[in-house]
Amino acid sequence: MKKLLLTSLFLGSCALLPAQKTTRIPAIYKPVRTEMYKKGWIDFNKNGVKDTYEDPTAPIEARIEDLIGQMTLEEKTCQMVTLYGYKRVLKDDLPTPEWKNQLWKDGIGAIDEHLNGFQQWGLPPSDNEYVWPASKHAWALNEVQRFFIEETRLGIPTDFTNEGIRGVESYKATNFPTQLGLGHTWNRQLIHQVGMITGREARMLGYTNVYAPILDVGRDQRWGRYEEVYGESPYLVAELGIEMVKGMQHNHQVAATGKHFIAYSNNKGAREGMARVDPQMSPREVEMLHVYPFKRVIREAGLLGVMSSYNDYDGFPIQSSYYWLTTRLRGEMGFRGYVVSDSDAVEYLYTKHGTAKDMKEAVRQSVEAGLNVRCTFRSPDSYVLPLRELVKEGGLSEEIINDRVRDILRVKFLVGLFDNPYQTDLKGADKEVEKKENEEVALQASRESIVLLKNEKNVLPLDASSIRKIAVCGPNADERSYALTHYGPLAVEVTSVLKGIQEKMKGKADVLYTKGCDLVDANWPESELIDYPLTDEEQKEIDKAVSQAKQADVAVVVLGGGQRTCGENKSRSSLDLPGRQLDLLKAVVATGKPVVLVLINGRPLSINWADKFVPAILEAWYPGSKGGIAVADVLFGDYNPGGKLTVTFPKTVGQIPFNFPCKPSSQIDGGKNPGADGNMSRANGALYPFGYGLSYTTFEYSDLKISPAIITPNQKTYVSCKVTNTGKRAGDEVIQLYVRDVLSSVTTYEKNLAGFERVHLKPGETKEITFPVDRKALELLNADMHWVVEPGDFTFMLGASSTDIRLNGTLTVVEPGQTPAANTTKDSSPVSASTNAETADNVIDNNLTTSWEGNKGDYITFALQNGAKIDGVSIAFSRENGLETDFEIQLSSGGGQFLTVYSGTVKEYNQLLDFRFKGTTASDLRIVLGSDRVGVAEVKLPQLKK
């Protein structure tokens, strides 16, 4: 009633009152000032004439120029700023008479987060009557839009912007996993659906521009915003970003605004807040990793928005960089949308970077650099007034203002704001937002994002028929807040892991629950540095979890992170389990009962103890509102996990930077022998590498073909292979294609992701997968910083992870006219190696004078024939110094998991030696070296794939 009384004061001030007498929402929205709304067009400037900018049939550029020509400086500058919505900056939910006296009486570029339910960090969602239901929300945004159309001189509609990296940020909407979880699906088609749903729901709620996707590439696992990246590979970020944007911008239902441009995600020490500065990267690394996704998404998906980032690079703040915002973004990449600032990026030029003396100078630098719209939690006056002063004083030319406004108007025309400014189907909003079909896609995303990290002795899936009691504990077991953070839906119903297990086991088994410990302890994060003793209360709760585990047939421990440990401005100094979580896990494992660890978190964690002593581990990330259902489905085998890691799990923060892609030999160093008498000084290798993930079934790779196998730099080739499900369960496999430039003028990455495909295979089913490869996969930045494809050999590697390579072959690039490329095909080799892959075939050439050589931990892998049974192998080793060396023989039945079947010592070299072990069926055999500078000269293996 209070709002209705307030709106009645608006009587006589404008034509808004009739629609505001009641909040009864009609099925179809109709504006009030009907004389403006003509058949097929709107008389925005109320002059009774169809001006060019009002003509839907006129070319967009002509409409822009016509409108620019009619605008005053006041109207232009109002288009260059955002007004933050209700309870952020704007005090009103609906227009009031006072609006006619505010800056936005001359229009406004955008209104951000209006009535989306978000108030402030740490506060519950808004209880404003217009945040929900969807129809009421859309009606309210229409009413705000109507003010700008009917009550400003030129009637320029505002752009309603909002967040949307895991579903549009609204009181309610379809709630997806965070971007990190979505990345782990490796599913382009699914991400396209997520984009379609996010854009459609946003538009039905009244929003026209969504700040997504995040195109930052993950480089430092300590970073608080790791939960928001798709992964570490620029190729994967680009591929998923393209699909997300295409889905969101389908039929221009909304504009998508990618963030954060540029070089944002690798700040020194992963620090954030006011210290988001000083990225530690070379220019070549910035181009190959951070520029790459933006360039491709802009060119291939037509991205309409870009958010300029806070940070500097090489001493130059991005916000004031003409080079980045104009020369590169618009000139090279062809960006035609508008650039919006990330919060206080403009203000930071003088408050943080010290490259502008005051706000006025910061405004000038930003606009000259290429900024179109300032967006932050401040009054728009603080930007617009100094902007107008600059123009009047000659500090900025009005033609620069015109250029900036052109871009803003172009986006508004493209998304239909001048032709269909209102969301008229109010009843349709209630049907669309969070509808059943959308929720099913969200559940699919939650399931596909889960990664099986360990499954010793096939502990998973659990057999529900043999379980009478199941103990569930951990701070994330009954947690829901991970699905309700900022930048996505705020008040949806969330199924926790505990609830998912309870529903799955209803009527079948008793589910015992206790929390076990809090997410963090009272001294966290200092407790990561100092070992504080457990309090009596903490010990009591752990003891309760132990007691329940002893009563149960199996224990599920749900640990990880949450809003306290991860998110914007929440970088960490450790990657260990926070608080008392490891104490809880150790105590439950000590009961001797089967234990499954479920991780819900927003970054990789260094779970070394768990990897060694817990038989089964699931990584679920922040799995969205359906996360508990998805986890329960995986635990009990109703869904076979197929997610693969898009990030690297370091063993310790002491290894950082440690990520994919990497330069050759850059991820290991130092000695290899531990102990008092050894020479090892640091932990080497990843806990889990990029691309890794297990399954409840096994997969075999075969028949690699590269056709044509000789091409010129601008030709395309096709890499194909067959993948067979050799297990007894249906499942998904993510086939990953990597490429390596064998000889190059500058150092290149050890492996670059060049293709991937997630496929579903029934038991015994085979599918042929083909990857088209063009110059993008073969290019390098040469000494002159030009993208070129250098003639020579390129090794293609197909596998189940970046380290589990099953097949490899060679592509040769030649200068045009040198060698004909038509119909030339190279077959794959059954031998692959973790290093020096180009010499791997030396071990099957019947020549003891040639060899493949590696260091401790390196391995060479042999693909075996389908259904091969093997109980031995003959190997000839070589070593220049003749010293003894240890080695292992490992077998795999598919799925990326190799088990040691023989450990031995070599004392004789350059002669074939027979090694026998217990016979079994296998898909691959691997020889792992135990010392440095050891060669394998020849291998005799009758079961080798032909």
Residue pairs with C-beta under 8 A, 6 or more apart in sequence:
3 23
3 93
3 94
3 129
4 20
4 21
4 22
4 23
6 96
7 16
7 17
7 20
7 21
7 94
7 96
8 17
8 21
9 96
9 97
10 16
10 17
10 20
10 95
10 96
10 97
11 17
13 97
13 100
14 95
14 97
14 100
14 147
14 150
14 151
15 32
15 33
15 150
15 151
16 32
16 95
16 143
16 146
16 147
16 150
16 151
18 32
19 31
19 32
19 143
19 146
20 94
20 143
23 129
23 136
25 135
25 136
25 139
25 426
26 139
26 426
27 425
27 426
27 427
28 424
28 425
28 426
28 427
29 138
29 139
29 142
29 422
29 423
29 424
29 425
29 426
30 424
31 37
31 142
31 146
31 149
31 150
31 422
32 146
32 150
33 146
33 150
35 43
36 42
36 43
36 44
36 46
36 149
36 150
36 155
37 43
38 50
40 56
41 50
41 54
41 55
41 56
41 419
42 54
42 149
42 155
42 418
42 419
42 421
43 49
43 50
43 54
43 155
44 51
44 53
44 54
44 149
44 154
44 155
44 156
44 418
45 51
45 54
45 70
45 153
45 154
45 155
46 155
51 66
51 67
51 70
52 58
52 62
52 63
52 65
52 66
53 63
53 64
53 66
53 67
53 70
53 418
54 63
54 418
55 63
56 418
56 419
58 66
60 410
60 413
60 414
61 410
63 409
63 413
63 418
64 406
64 409
64 410
64 413
67 154
67 156
67 409
68 76
68 402
68 405
68 406
68 409
70 154
71 154
71 405
72 106
73 388
73 391
73 392
73 398
73 401
74 106
74 388
75 106
75 107
75 152
75 153
75 154
75 156
76 398
76 401
76 402
76 405
77 384
77 387
77 388
77 391
77 401
78 103
78 104
78 106
78 107
78 108
78 109
78 380
78 384
79 107
79 108
79 109
79 156
79 373
79 405
79 408
79 409
80 109
80 367
80 372
80 373
80 374
80 383
80 384
80 387
80 401
80 404
80 405
80 408
81 108
81 109
81 373
81 374
81 375
81 380
81 383
81 384
82 108
82 109
82 110
82 111
82 112
82 161
82 340
82 373
82 374
82 375
82 376
82 380
83 89
83 90
83 104
83 108
83 110
83 111
83 112
83 380
84 90
84 111
84 112
84 113
84 375
84 376
84 377
84 378
85 111
85 112
85 113
85 114
85 115
85 116
86 92
86 93
86 114
86 115
86 126
86 128
87 119
87 126
87 128
88 112
88 113
88 119
88 377
89 377
89 378
89 379
89 380
90 111
90 114
92 98
92 99
93 115
93 128
93 130
93 140
94 130
94 140
94 143
94 144
95 143
95 144
95 146
95 147
95 151
99 105
99 147
99 151
100 151
103 379
103 380
103 381
103 384
104 148
104 380
105 151
105 152
106 152
106 153
107 148
107 152
107 154
107 156
107 158
108 148
108 158
108 380
109 158
109 159
109 372
109 373
109 408
110 158
110 159
110 160
110 161
110 209
110 340
110 373
110 375
111 144
111 158
111 159
111 160
111 161
112 161
112 162
112 375
113 161
113 162
113 163
113 169
114 141
114 144
114 160
114 162
115 126
115 128
115 130
115 131
115 137
115 140
115 141
116 131
116 162
116 163
116 169
116 170
116 171
116 490
117 125
117 126
117 128
117 131
117 132
117 169
117 170
117 171
117 490
117 491
118 125
118 126
118 163
118 169
118 486
118 490
119 125
119 126
121 486
125 131
125 171
125 490
125 491
126 171
129 136
130 136
130 137
130 139
130 140
131 137
131 170
131 171
132 170
132 171
132 172
132 491
133 429
133 430
134 170
134 172
134 204
134 205
134 429
134 430
134 432
134 433
135 426
135 427
135 429
135 430
137 170
137 171
137 205
137 206
137 429
138 204
138 205
138 206
138 423
138 426
138 429
139 426
140 206
141 160
141 205
141 206
141 207
141 423
142 206
142 422
142 423
142 424
144 158
144 160
145 157
145 158
145 160
145 206
145 421
145 422
146 422
148 155
148 156
148 157
148 158
149 155
149 157
149 421
156 409
156 412
157 412
157 417
157 418
157 421
159 208
159 209
159 255
159 408
159 411
159 412
159 415
159 417
160 206
160 207
160 208
160 209
161 207
161 208
161 209
161 210
161 211
161 257
161 340
161 375
162 168
162 169
162 170
162 202
162 207
162 209
162 210
162 211
163 169
163 210
163 211
163 212
163 486
163 487
163 488
164 198
164 202
164 210
164 211
164 212
164 248
164 487
164 488
165 178
165 179
165 211
165 212
165 213
165 214
165 228
165 487
165 488
166 175
166 176
166 177
166 178
166 179
166 182
166 487
166 488
166 489
166 622
166 624
167 173
167 174
167 175
167 176
167 194
167 197
167 198
167 201
167 442
167 488
167 489
167 624
168 198
168 201
168 202
168 205
168 207
168 210
168 488
168 489
169 486
169 487
169 488
169 489
169 490
170 201
170 205
170 433
170 489
170 490
171 489
171 490
171 491
172 433
172 434
172 489
172 490
172 491
172 492
173 201
173 205
173 433
173 434
173 488
173 489
173 492
174 197
174 198
174 201
174 433
174 434
174 435
174 438
174 439
174 441
174 442
174 489
175 442
175 483
175 488
175 489
175 492
175 494
175 624
175 625
175 626
176 182
176 194
176 198
176 442
176 445
176 446
176 488
176 624
177 445
177 446
177 449
177 621
177 622
177 623
177 624
177 627
178 227
178 228
178 485
178 488
178 602
178 621
178 622
178 624
179 213
179 214
179 227
179 228
179 229
179 230
180 218
180 226
180 227
180 228
180 229
180 230
180 231
180 602
180 603
180 621
180 622
180 646
180 647
181 445
181 446
181 449
181 620
181 621
181 622
181 623
181 624
182 190
182 191
182 194
182 230
182 240
182 445
182 449
183 229
183 230
183 231
183 236
183 237
183 240
183 646
184 231
184 448
184 449
184 450
184 451
184 619
184 621
184 643
184 644
184 645
184 646
184 693
185 191
185 445
185 448
185 449
185 643
185 758
186 236
186 643
186 644
186 646
186 734
186 756
186 758
187 448
187 758
188 239
188 240
188 243
189 243
190 441
190 444
190 445
190 448
191 240
191 243
191 244
191 247
192 243
192 244
192 246
192 247
193 247
193 441
194 244
194 247
194 441
194 445
195 213
195 243
195 244
195 245
195 246
195 247
195 248
195 249
195 250
195 256
196 247
196 248
196 250
197 247
197 438
197 441
198 210
198 212
198 247
198 248
199 210
199 247
199 248
199 249
199 250
199 253
199 254
199 256
200 250
200 253
200 432
201 432
201 433
201 434
201 438
202 208
202 210
202 253
202 254
203 253
203 254
203 423
204 423
204 425
204 428
204 429
204 432
204 433
205 423
205 429
205 433
206 423
207 254
208 254
208 255
208 412
208 415
208 417
209 254
209 255
209 256
209 257
209 304
209 305
209 411
209 415
210 248
210 254
210 255
210 256
210 257
211 257
211 259
211 305
211 307
211 487
212 244
212 248
212 256
212 257
212 258
212 259
213 230
213 240
213 241
213 244
213 245
213 256
213 258
214 225
214 228
214 229
214 230
214 258
214 259
214 260
215 237
215 238
215 241
215 258
215 259
215 260
215 261
215 293
215 294
215 297
216 225
216 228
216 229
216 237
216 259
216 260
216 264
216 265
216 290
217 229
217 231
217 232
217 233
217 234
217 237
217 265
217 289
217 290
217 293
218 226
218 229
218 231
218 232
218 265
218 646
218 647
218 659
219 232
219 265
219 266
219 289
219 657
219 659
220 226
220 265
220 266
220 267
220 270
220 656
220 657
220 659
221 270
221 575
221 603
221 604
221 647
221 648
221 649
221 650
221 653
221 656
221 658
221 659
222 269
222 270
222 571
222 572
222 573
222 575
222 603
222 653
222 656
223 265
223 267
223 270
223 272
223 571
223 603
224 270
224 272
224 566
224 567
224 568
224 569
224 570
224 571
224 572
225 265
225 272
225 567
225 568
226 566
226 602
226 603
226 604
226 647
227 566
227 567
227 602
227 603
227 621
227 622
228 487
229 237
229 265
230 236
230 237
230 240
230 241
230 646
231 237
231 646
231 647
231 690
232 646
232 647
232 648
232 659
232 660
232 661
232 690
233 646
233 660
233 661
233 690
233 753
234 288
234 289
234 290
234 292
234 293
235 292
235 752
235 753
235 754
235 777
236 646
236 753
236 756
237 293
238 292
238 293
238 296
238 297
239 756
241 258
241 293
241 296
241 297
241 301
242 296
242 297
242 300
242 301
243 301
244 256
245 256
245 258
245 297
245 301
245 302
245 303
246 301
248 254
248 256
249 255
249 256
249 301
249 302
249 303
249 304
252 414
252 415
252 416
253 415
254 415
255 304
255 305
255 337
255 411
255 414
255 415
256 301
256 303
256 304
256 305
257 303
257 304
257 305
257 306
257 307
257 337
257 340
258 294
258 297
258 298
258 303
258 305
258 306
258 307
259 306
259 307
259 309
259 342
260 307
260 308
260 309
260 310
260 342
261 294
261 306
261 307
261 308
261 309
261 318
261 324
261 325
261 329
261 339
262 286
262 290
262 291
262 294
262 309
262 313
262 318
262 324
263 279
263 281
263 286
263 290
263 309
263 311
263 313
263 318
264 276
264 279
264 290
264 309
264 310
264 311
265 290
266 279
266 280
266 281
266 290
267 275
267 276
267 277
267 278
267 279
267 280
267 311
268 275
268 277
268 278
268 279
268 280
269 571
270 571
270 572
271 571
272 568
272 569
272 570
272 571
273 569
274 352
276 309
276 310
276 311
277 310
277 311
277 312
277 352
277 353
278 311
278 312
279 286
279 311
279 312
279 313
281 289
281 290
281 313
283 314
283 785
284 746
284 781
284 785
286 313
287 781
287 785
288 749
288 781
291 328
294 303
294 306
294 329
294 333
295 332
295 333
296 776
297 303
298 306
298 329
298 333
298 334
298 335
299 333
299 334
303 335
303 337
304 336
304 337
304 338
304 411
304 414
304 415
305 337
305 338
305 339
305 340
305 411
306 329
306 335
306 337
306 338
306 339
306 340
307 339
307 340
307 341
307 342
307 375
308 318
308 319
308 325
308 339
308 340
308 341
308 342
308 345
308 371
309 318
309 319
309 342
309 345
310 318
310 319
310 342
310 343
310 344
310 345
310 348
310 352
311 317
311 318
312 318
312 353
313 324
316 323
316 324
316 355
317 345
317 348
317 349
317 353
317 355
318 324
318 325
318 345
319 325
319 341
319 345
319 346
319 348
319 349
319 365
319 366
319 369
319 371
320 349
320 355
320 356
320 362
320 365
320 366
320 368
320 369
321 369
322 368
322 369
322 370
324 369
325 339
325 369
325 370
325 371
326 369
326 370
329 335
329 339
329 370
330 336
330 370
336 407
336 410
337 407
337 410
337 411
338 372
338 373
338 404
338 407
338 408
338 410
338 411
339 370
339 371
339 372
339 373
339 407
340 371
340 372
340 373
340 374
340 375
341 366
341 371
341 373
341 374
341 375
341 376
342 375
343 375
343 376
343 377
344 351
344 376
344 378
345 366
345 376
346 359
346 362
346 363
346 366
346 371
346 374
346 376
346 383
347 359
347 362
347 376
347 378
349 355
349 356
349 361
349 362
349 365
349 366
350 356
350 357
350 358
350 359
350 361
350 362
355 365
356 362
356 364
356 365
359 382
359 386
360 386
360 389
360 390
360 395
363 374
363 383
363 386
363 387
363 390
364 390
364 395
364 396
366 374
367 387
367 390
367 396
367 400
367 401
367 404
368 396
368 400
370 404
371 404
372 404
372 405
372 407
372 408
373 408
374 380
374 383
387 396
387 401
389 395
390 396
391 397
391 398
391 401
412 418
423 429
432 438
434 492
439 626
442 624
442 625
442 626
443 626
443 629
443 630
445 624
446 623
446 624
446 626
446 627
446 629
446 630
447 630
447 633
447 634
447 639
447 641
448 642
448 643
448 732
448 758
449 620
449 621
449 623
449 630
449 643
450 618
450 619
450 620
450 621
450 623
450 630
450 631
450 634
450 641
450 643
451 618
451 619
451 641
451 643
451 644
451 645
451 692
451 693
452 460
452 616
452 617
452 618
452 619
452 634
452 641
452 643
452 693
452 694
452 695
452 696
453 611
453 617
453 618
453 619
453 688
453 692
453 693
453 694
454 611
454 614
454 615
454 616
454 617
454 694
455 615
455 616
455 694
455 696
455 897
456 615
456 616
457 615
458 696
459 594
459 596
459 615
459 616
460 596
460 616
460 618
460 634
460 635
460 637
460 696
461 634
461 635
461 636
461 637
461 696
462 470
462 554
462 596
462 635
462 636
462 637
464 504
464 505
464 508
464 509
464 636
465 508
466 553
467 505
467 508
467 509
467 553
467 554
468 509
468 510
468 553
469 509
469 510
469 511
469 512
469 551
469 552
469 553
470 501
470 505
470 509
470 510
470 511
470 512
470 552
470 553
470 554
470 555
470 556
471 512
471 513
471 545
471 548
471 549
471 551
471 552
471 554
471 555
471 556
471 588
471 593
472 497
472 498
472 501
472 511
472 512
472 513
472 555
472 556
472 558
473 513
473 514
473 515
473 516
473 545
473 548
473 549
473 555
473 556
473 557
473 558
473 584
473 588
474 515
474 516
474 517
474 556
474 557
474 558
474 559
474 581
474 584
474 598
475 515
475 516
475 517
475 518
475 519
475 558
475 559
475 562
475 579
475 581
476 482
476 497
476 519
476 558
476 559
476 560
476 562
476 598
476 600
477 496
477 497
477 498
477 513
477 515
477 516
477 556
477 557
477 558
478 496
478 497
478 498
478 499
478 513
478 515
479 496
479 519
479 558
479 562
479 600
480 494
480 496
481 562
481 563
482 562
482 563
482 600
482 602
482 622
482 623
482 627
483 492
483 494
483 622
483 623
483 624
483 625
483 627
484 490
484 491
484 492
484 494
485 563
485 567
485 622
486 567
486 568
489 625
492 625
493 625
494 625
494 627
494 628
495 503
495 625
495 626
495 627
495 628
495 629
496 627
496 628
497 556
497 558
497 598
497 600
497 620
497 627
497 628
497 631
497 632
498 511
498 513
498 558
498 628
499 628
500 627
500 628
500 629
500 630
500 631
500 632
500 633
501 511
501 556
501 628
501 631
501 632
501 635
502 511
503 629
503 632
504 632
504 633
504 635
504 636
504 638
505 511
509 553
512 548
512 551
512 552
513 548
514 541
514 544
514 545
514 548
515 541
515 545
516 541
516 542
516 544
516 545
516 557
516 584
516 588
517 538
517 541
517 542
517 579
517 580
517 581
517 583
517 584
518 579
518 580
519 561
519 562
519 564
519 565
519 578
519 579
519 581
520 527
520 564
520 565
520 578
520 579
521 527
521 532
521 538
521 579
521 580
522 535
523 530
523 532
524 578
524 579
525 572
525 573
525 574
525 578
527 579
528 573
528 574
528 576
528 578
529 573
534 542
534 580
534 583
538 580
538 583
542 580
542 583
542 584
542 587
543 587
545 584
545 587
545 588
546 587
546 588
546 590
546 591
548 555
549 555
549 588
549 591
549 593
549 595
550 591
550 593
552 593
553 593
553 594
554 593
554 594
554 595
554 596
555 588
555 591
555 593
555 594
555 595
555 596
556 595
556 596
556 598
556 635
557 584
557 585
557 588
557 595
557 596
557 597
557 598
558 598
558 599
558 600
559 577
559 581
559 584
559 585
559 597
559 598
559 599
559 600
560 577
560 581
560 599
560 600
560 601
560 605
561 578
561 600
561 601
561 602
561 603
561 605
562 600
562 601
564 570
565 572
565 578
565 601
565 602
566 572
566 601
566 602
566 603
567 602
572 603
573 653
574 606
574 653
575 603
575 604
575 605
575 606
575 650
575 652
575 653
576 582
576 605
576 606
577 585
577 605
577 607
582 609
585 595
585 597
585 609
585 610
585 614
586 609
586 613
588 595
589 595
589 613
589 614
594 615
594 616
595 614
595 615
595 616
596 614
596 615
596 616
596 617
596 618
596 635
597 607
597 610
597 614
597 616
597 617
597 618
598 617
598 618
598 620
598 631
598 635
599 605
599 607
599 617
599 618
599 619
599 620
600 620
600 621
600 622
600 623
600 627
601 619
601 621
601 622
602 621
602 622
603 647
604 647
604 648
604 649
604 650
604 688
605 649
606 649
606 650
606 651
606 652
606 653
606 687
607 617
607 649
607 687
608 651
608 652
608 687
610 617
611 617
611 687
618 631
618 634
618 635
618 641
619 643
619 645
620 627
620 630
620 631
623 630
623 631
630 639
632 638
633 639
634 640
634 641
637 696
637 729
640 695
640 696
640 697
640 729
640 730
640 731
640 732
641 693
641 694
641 695
641 696
642 693
642 695
642 731
642 732
642 733
642 734
642 758
643 693
643 734
644 691
644 692
644 693
644 734
644 736
644 800
644 801
645 688
645 689
645 690
645 691
645 692
645 693
645 801
646 690
646 691
647 659
647 660
647 690
648 658
648 659
648 660
648 686
648 688
648 689
648 690
649 686
649 687
649 688
649 689
650 656
650 658
650 686
650 687
651 683
651 685
651 686
651 687
652 683
654 682
654 683
655 682
655 683
658 667
658 686
659 690
660 689
660 690
660 691
660 751
660 753
660 802
661 749
661 750
661 751
661 752
661 753
662 749
662 750
663 747
663 748
663 749
663 750
664 747
664 750
665 750
665 835
666 750
667 684
667 685
667 686
668 684
668 685
668 857
669 682
669 684
670 679
670 680
670 681
670 682
670 684
671 678
671 679
671 680
671 681
672 679
672 680
672 684
672 855
672 856
672 857
672 931
672 932
673 679
673 680
674 680
684 857
685 857
689 801
689 802
689 803
690 801
690 802
691 734
691 736
691 753
691 799
691 800
691 801
691 802
691 803
691 804
692 801
692 802
692 803
692 804
692 896
693 734
693 800
693 801
693 896
694 895
694 896
694 897
695 727
695 731
695 732
695 733
695 895
696 727
696 729
696 731
697 725
697 726
697 727
697 728
697 729
697 730
697 731
697 763
697 894
697 895
698 725
698 726
698 727
698 893
698 894
698 895
698 923
699 723
699 724
699 725
699 726
699 727
699 731
699 733
699 761
699 800
699 894
699 895
700 723
700 724
700 726
700 806
700 866
700 894
700 923
701 721
701 722
701 723
701 735
701 798
701 799
701 800
701 806
701 807
701 863
702 721
702 722
702 723
702 724
702 807
702 863
702 866
702 945
703 720
703 721
703 722
703 768
703 828
704 719
704 720
704 721
704 796
704 798
704 807
704 808
704 809
704 827
704 828
704 829
705 718
705 719
705 720
705 721
705 809
705 825
705 826
705 827
705 828
706 717
706 718
706 719
706 796
706 809
706 810
706 811
706 825
706 826
706 828
707 717
707 718
707 720
707 823
707 824
707 825
708 715
708 717
708 821
708 822
708 823
708 824
708 825
709 717
709 809
709 810
709 811
709 812
709 824
709 825
709 826
710 811
710 812
710 813
710 814
710 819
710 820
710 821
710 824
711 717
711 811
711 812
711 813
711 814
711 821
712 813
712 814
712 815
712 816
712 818
712 821
713 775
713 778
713 788
713 789
713 791
713 813
713 815
713 816
714 775
714 789
714 816
715 821
716 772
716 773
716 774
717 772
717 773
717 811
718 770
718 771
718 772
718 773
719 737
719 755
719 770
719 771
719 773
719 796
719 798
719 809
719 811
720 768
720 769
720 770
720 771
721 735
721 768
721 769
721 798
721 807
721 828
722 766
722 767
722 768
722 769
723 733
723 735
723 759
723 761
723 766
723 767
723 769
724 761
724 764
724 765
724 766
724 866
725 731
725 733
725 761
725 762
725 763
725 764
725 765
725 766
726 764
726 866
726 893
726 894
726 923
727 763
727 893
727 894
727 895
728 763
729 763
730 760
730 761
730 762
730 763
731 760
731 761
732 758
732 759
732 760
732 761
733 758
733 759
733 761
733 800
734 756
734 757
734 758
734 800
735 756
735 757
735 758
735 759
735 769
735 798
735 800
736 753
736 755
736 756
736 798
736 799
736 800
736 801
736 802
737 753
737 754
737 755
737 756
737 771
737 773
737 796
737 797
737 798
738 751
738 752
738 753
738 754
738 796
738 797
738 798
738 799
738 802
738 805
739 751
739 752
739 754
739 773
739 777
739 778
739 794
739 795
739 796
739 797
740 748
740 749
740 750
740 751
740 752
740 794
740 795
740 797
740 837
741 748
741 778
741 780
741 790
741 792
741 794
742 792
742 793
742 794
742 795
742 810
742 838
743 792
743 793
744 780
744 790
744 792
745 780
745 782
745 783
745 790
746 780
746 781
746 782
746 783
748 780
751 797
751 802
752 777
753 802
754 771
754 773
754 777
754 796
755 771
755 772
755 773
755 777
757 769
757 771
759 767
759 769
761 767
773 796
773 811
775 789
778 789
778 794
778 813
779 787
779 788
779 789
780 787
780 788
780 789
780 790
781 787
782 788
782 790
789 813
790 813
791 813
791 814
791 815
791 818
792 812
792 813
793 810
793 811
793 812
793 813
793 838
794 810
794 811
794 812
794 813
795 808
795 809
795 810
795 837
795 838
796 808
796 809
796 810
796 811
797 805
797 807
797 808
797 832
797 837
798 805
798 806
798 807
798 808
799 805
799 806
799 807
799 832
800 806
800 895
800 896
801 896
803 834
804 896
805 832
805 834
805 837
805 861
806 832
806 861
806 863
806 924
807 828
807 829
807 830
807 832
807 863
808 828
808 829
808 831
808 832
808 837
808 840
809 826
809 827
809 828
809 829
810 826
810 838
811 826
812 819
814 821
829 840
829 841
830 844
830 862
830 863
830 864
830 944
830 945
830 946
831 840
831 841
831 843
831 844
831 860
831 861
831 862
831 863
832 840
832 860
832 861
832 863
833 839
833 840
833 852
833 854
833 858
833 859
833 860
833 861
834 854
834 858
834 859
834 860
834 861
835 854
835 855
835 858
836 852
836 853
836 854
839 850
839 851
839 852
839 853
840 852
840 860
842 850
842 851
842 852
842 937
843 851
843 852
843 860
843 936
843 937
843 938
843 939
844 938
844 939
844 944
845 938
846 938
847 937
847 938
848 876
848 878
848 910
848 911
848 937
848 938
849 937
850 937
851 878
851 935
851 936
851 937
851 938
852 860
852 935
852 936
853 878
853 933
853 934
853 935
853 936
854 860
854 929
854 934
854 935
855 929
855 931
855 932
855 933
855 934
856 929
856 930
856 931
856 932
857 928
857 929
858 928
858 929
859 890
859 926
859 927
859 928
859 929
860 926
860 927
860 936
861 924
861 925
861 926
862 924
862 925
862 926
862 939
862 941
862 944
862 945
863 923
863 924
863 944
863 945
864 870
864 922
864 923
864 924
864 925
864 941
864 943
864 944
864 945
865 943
865 944
865 945
865 946
867 921
868 921
868 922
868 923
868 943
869 919
869 920
869 921
869 922
869 943
870 891
870 919
870 920
870 921
870 922
870 925
870 941
870 943
871 916
871 917
871 918
871 919
871 920
872 914
872 915
872 916
872 917
873 889
873 914
873 915
873 925
873 939
873 940
873 941
874 912
874 913
874 914
874 915
874 939
874 940
874 941
875 912
875 913
875 915
875 927
875 936
875 938
875 939
875 940
876 909
876 910
876 911
876 912
876 913
876 936
876 937
876 938
876 939
877 885
877 887
877 906
877 909
877 910
877 913
877 934
877 935
877 936
877 937
878 909
878 910
878 934
878 935
878 936
878 937
879 885
879 906
879 909
879 931
879 933
879 934
879 935
880 933
881 933
882 909
883 931
884 905
884 906
884 907
885 905
885 906
885 929
885 930
885 931
885 934
886 903
886 904
886 905
886 906
886 930
886 931
887 903
887 904
887 905
887 906
887 927
887 928
887 929
887 930
887 934
888 900
888 902
888 903
888 904
888 927
888 928
888 930
889 900
889 901
889 902
889 903
889 904
889 915
889 917
889 925
889 926
889 927
889 928
890 898
890 899
890 900
890 901
890 925
890 926
890 927
890 928
891 898
891 899
891 901
891 920
891 922
891 924
891 925
891 926
892 898
892 899
892 922
892 923
892 924
892 925
892 926
893 920
893 921
893 922
893 923
894 923
894 924
898 924
898 926
901 917
901 918
901 920
902 915
902 916
902 917
904 915
906 913
906 934
910 937
912 938
912 940
925 941
927 936
927 939
